[in-house]
């Protein structure tokens, strides 16, 4: 086979350090900035969203870009941008990344679009722990949320 083909959709989520709020009025610009970073680095951010203390992103990664590298590009670049446009900002050290099948893409997009409604019922922490549990991911509750 002369070409490589893949369908690497990943639902990525990470929080601000210490669950601090994003700088005021930064969310729309930050999302657009992250989408631009993804495109510049050769992958797609299908949708980005979140609320004041965390983000969710649905990424489509080519086989040439490891997930950890994509996350590094997004967090490092957006952190720099947020510091230049609001100061004193940092993302948490880790992240959550969950594979998504093509048939689940629409559901994940709706989920990301409706973050405010989801978090009116459950905190980021509660929802993140549920993500891990539903996927059978082993974690230490004392350290999972940084």
C-alpha positions as CSV (number, residue, x, y, z in Angstrom):
1,X,0.0,0.0,0.0
2,X,1.6,3.3,-1.0
3,X,-0.4,5.6,1.3
4,X,-1.2,5.6,5.0
5,X,-4.8,6.1,6.1
6,X,-6.1,6.7,9.6
7,X,-9.1,7.9,11.5
8,X,-7.6,9.2,14.8
9,X,-10.3,11.2,16.5
10,X,-9.5,12.1,20.0
11,X,-11.7,13.9,22.6
12,X,-9.2,15.9,24.6
13,X,-9.9,17.7,27.9
14,X,-7.7,19.6,30.3
15,X,-8.2,22.2,33.0
16,X,-6.6,25.4,34.1
17,X,-4.0,25.0,36.8
18,X,-5.7,25.0,40.2
19,X,-9.1,25.2,38.4
20,X,-8.6,29.0,38.2
21,X,-10.8,30.8,35.7
22,X,-9.5,31.6,32.3
23,X,-8.7,35.3,31.9
24,X,-11.9,37.4,31.3
25,X,-13.1,37.5,27.7
26,X,-10.3,35.1,26.5
27,X,-12.4,32.1,25.7
28,X,-13.5,33.0,22.1
29,X,-10.1,34.2,21.1
30,X,-8.3,31.3,22.7
31,X,-10.5,28.7,20.9
32,X,-9.7,30.4,17.6
33,X,-6.1,30.6,18.4
34,X,-5.9,26.9,19.3
35,X,-7.7,26.0,16.1
36,X,-5.1,28.0,14.2
37,X,-2.3,26.2,16.1
38,X,-3.7,22.8,15.2
39,X,-4.0,23.8,11.5
40,X,-0.4,25.2,11.4
41,X,0.9,22.0,13.0
42,X,-0.9,19.7,10.5
43,X,-3.9,18.4,12.4
44,X,-7.5,19.4,12.8
45,X,-9.4,20.8,15.8
46,X,-12.9,19.7,14.7
47,X,-14.5,21.6,17.6
48,X,-13.2,23.4,20.7
49,X,-15.2,24.5,23.7
50,X,-15.4,24.6,27.4
51,X,-16.2,26.8,30.3
52,X,-14.3,29.1,32.6
53,X,-11.9,26.5,34.0
54,X,-11.4,23.8,31.3
55,X,-11.5,23.0,27.6
56,X,-12.7,20.1,25.5
57,X,-11.5,19.6,22.0
58,X,-12.2,17.0,19.3
59,X,-9.1,16.5,17.3
60,X,-8.4,14.6,14.1
61,X,-4.8,13.6,14.1
62,X,-2.8,12.3,11.2
63,X,-0.7,9.2,11.7
64,X,2.5,11.4,11.7
65,X,1.6,13.4,14.8
66,X,1.5,11.7,18.2
67,X,-1.2,12.8,20.6
68,X,1.3,14.0,23.2
69,X,2.9,16.3,20.6
70,X,-0.5,17.7,19.6
71,X,-1.3,18.4,23.2
72,X,2.1,20.0,23.8
73,X,1.5,22.3,20.8
74,X,-2.0,23.3,22.0
75,X,-1.2,23.9,25.6
76,X,2.2,25.6,25.2
77,X,1.0,28.0,22.5
78,X,-2.3,28.9,24.0
79,X,-0.7,29.4,27.5
80,X,1.7,31.8,25.9
81,X,-1.1,33.6,24.1
82,X,-3.3,33.8,27.3
83,X,-0.4,35.2,29.3
84,X,0.2,37.8,26.7
85,X,-3.5,38.7,26.7
86,X,-4.3,38.4,30.4
87,X,-1.3,37.4,32.4
88,X,-0.5,34.9,35.1
89,X,-2.0,31.9,33.4
90,X,-1.2,28.2,33.3
91,X,-2.9,24.9,32.2
92,X,-2.9,21.9,34.5
93,X,0.0,19.5,33.9
94,X,-1.9,16.5,32.5
95,X,-4.9,15.9,30.3
96,X,-7.5,13.4,29.4
97,X,-7.7,11.9,25.9
98,X,-10.3,9.5,24.8
99,X,-10.6,7.8,21.4
100,X,-13.8,8.6,19.4
101,X,-15.2,6.5,16.5
102,X,-16.5,8.2,13.4
103,X,-20.0,7.2,14.4
104,X,-19.6,8.9,17.7
105,X,-18.4,12.2,16.3
106,X,-21.8,13.9,16.3
107,X,-22.4,13.0,19.9
108,X,-19.0,14.4,21.0
109,X,-19.6,17.6,19.0
110,X,-23.0,18.1,20.8
111,X,-21.4,17.3,24.1
112,X,-18.7,19.9,23.6
113,X,-21.2,22.5,22.3
114,X,-23.3,22.1,25.5
115,X,-20.7,22.4,28.2
116,X,-22.6,25.1,30.2
117,X,-25.6,22.8,30.4
118,X,-23.6,19.8,31.4
119,X,-21.7,21.6,34.1
120,X,-24.9,23.1,35.5
121,X,-25.5,19.6,36.8
122,X,-22.0,18.2,37.4
123,X,-18.6,19.8,38.0
124,X,-15.7,19.2,35.7
125,X,-14.1,17.0,38.4
126,X,-17.2,14.8,38.7
127,X,-17.6,14.5,34.9
128,X,-13.9,13.8,34.3
129,X,-13.9,11.0,36.9
130,X,-16.9,9.5,35.2
131,X,-15.1,9.6,31.9
132,X,-12.2,7.6,33.4
133,X,-14.5,5.1,35.1
134,X,-16.7,4.5,32.1
135,X,-13.6,3.7,30.0
136,X,-12.0,1.4,32.6
137,X,-9.0,3.7,33.1
138,X,-7.1,3.1,36.4
139,X,-6.3,6.2,38.4
140,X,-5.3,7.4,41.8
141,X,-8.1,9.7,43.1
142,X,-5.5,11.6,45.2
143,X,-3.6,12.7,42.0
144,X,-5.9,12.4,39.0
145,X,-7.0,16.1,39.1
146,X,-3.6,17.6,39.8
